[in-house]
Amino acid sequence: MNDADTRTGERARRRPTSERRGGTGGGQSRLTAVQAARTAVEQLVELTGRRLESVVGIRSEDEKFVVVIEAVEDPRVPSTADVMAEYEVELDEQGELLAYRRTSRYVRGSTDDG
């Protein structure tokens, strides 16, 4: 990657979220599932400061997206003992945060078959 590519990427990151999605301020278009997931990750990191592991689910319901994200809640040594959490992040059709909440906590590697 050259310096011009780096500067372009930095400008894109500094732009407001709605501009990065291609919105013009007027009739903004509905987010795609991928855009909703990326936006939810960005906003959850900003709000919680947690290290996020992955997006584990996404659904569209009633003109909003609900994104389920797995995060490291309490890092441990060894990492197999990390306390993990799942968060649900709700976004409206334009990607604005409506709500988020922690839905569960568990030890990394545990299963639902308990």
TAFENVEN-V330301 format. One line per field, one symbol per residue. ss: DSSP state (H for helix, E for strand, - for the rest). phi: phi as a letter, one per 20 degrees, with the letter a starting at -180 (. if undefined). burial: 1 if it has 16 or more other C-alpha atoms within 10 Angstrom, else 0. Layout:
BEGIN
ss = ???
phi = ???
burial = ???
END
This chain:
BEGIN
ss = --HHHHHHHHHHHH--HHHH------------HHHHHHHHHHHHHHHH--EEEEEEEEEEE--EEEEEEEEEEE----HHH-EEEEEEEEEE----EEEEEEEEEEE-------
phi = .efffffffffffefggfffenfdnfffeffefffffffffgfffffdmfeeeaedabbdblmbddddceceebfcdfffegedbdddddcffenefeabbedacaegnfdfef
burial = 000000000000000010001000000001100001101110110000000100100101000111111111100000000111111111111111100100001111000000
END
